[in-house]
Amino acid sequence: MQDVADRAGVSLTTVSFVVNGTKRVAPATRTRVEEAMADLGYRRNVLARALASRRSQIVALVFPALRHRLGSTALSIVTAAASAATERGFNVVLWPVDDVAQLDDYLSGGLVDGVLLMEVTAEDPRVALLTARDVPFGLVGRTEDTTGLSFVDMDFADMVGTGLDHLTGLGHRHVALFLGQPSGDPAASGYGPVVRTEQAYLAQAARRGLDPLVVRGGQDPRAGREAATALAADHPEVTAVLVLNEGALSGFVNGLVAAGRAVPDAVSVLALATSAADVATADPPVSAVVAPGTELGARSVQGLLDRLADPAAPPSHDLLPGTLELVGSTAAAR
């Protein structure tokens, strides 16, 4: 830092202000310092800074990789979180942690300033651990009881409403719901997206006078194909399906076609909470209520960093709606 100061013709303190972002520096002076840093190949010592500030400037994004597929939507959340953290001088690390004991081991090293939990369940045991360890954290998703917790989540009830509005507007009266179940997850019955989507679907179907039908399957194309085959054989009255199962979606559509139920001529298919990338690249293309993945990632990190800066800040609760994108997999009911 002293070499940088000498080359730029400024004080060591000014260089510190530029490197750490702790005080405003005149643009011309900042430019001289940054040019000197580039000329000298200066890189700040992250470990030294962490020791001095007692902050690692690292946030952990905890994703249970053995039980959940890191699909396009989850990946959009991760990349947006990393980008938002970088803008605030933080880094994001992805922890593929699948149980509380493993998470406890990770936390014991004191490597991170805060934690964001993904794939949250109704009674998530990770919340109790983080609370007991007094580690600042936020949720991408939410538990059943959110008292005192900060979360950013998709508004699944709104997504279901958007989907049913579209399909019933096309004349469909027999609309099924295909849900994906996390494989090998003992808490699958409490997995937030599945629970909230099913609850909203049943409630809105009753309110609209529709006969509900819930189909469940694994989160891969083969499971989707099997579910479609069974649905076509057992429920020929179904003319439209809402799908909350990103991993099985392509197999489900192909399975319907293979069973003689052309999409959308015989059956309309509308995905819920999938990514814009999947809508654009799917073969065949599938319309969707697109998940706000980028906004989820950015807002969750920003909320956590705000609480790190001000621990007394009240918990924040954000519900984000999806966006209907139509690419041809829905049509008027016959």
Buried (B, 14 or more C-beta within 10 A) or exposed (E): BEEBBEBBEBEEEBBBBBBEEEEEBEEEBBEBBBEBBEEEEBEEEEEEBBEEEEBBBBBBBBBBBEBBBBBBBBBBBBBBBBBBBEEBEBEBBBBEBBEBEBBBEBBEEEEBBBBBBBBBBBEBEBBEBBEEEEBBBBBBBBBEEBEEBBBBBBBBBBBBBBBBEBBBEBEBBBBBBBBBBBBEBEBBEBBBBBBBBBEBBBBBBEEBEBEBBEBBBBBBBEBBBBBBBBBBEEEBEBBBBBBBBBBBBBBBBBBBBEBEBEBBEBBBBBBBBBBBBBBEEBEBBBBBBBBBBBBBBBBBBBBBBBBBEEEEEEBBBBEBBBEBBEEEBBBEBE
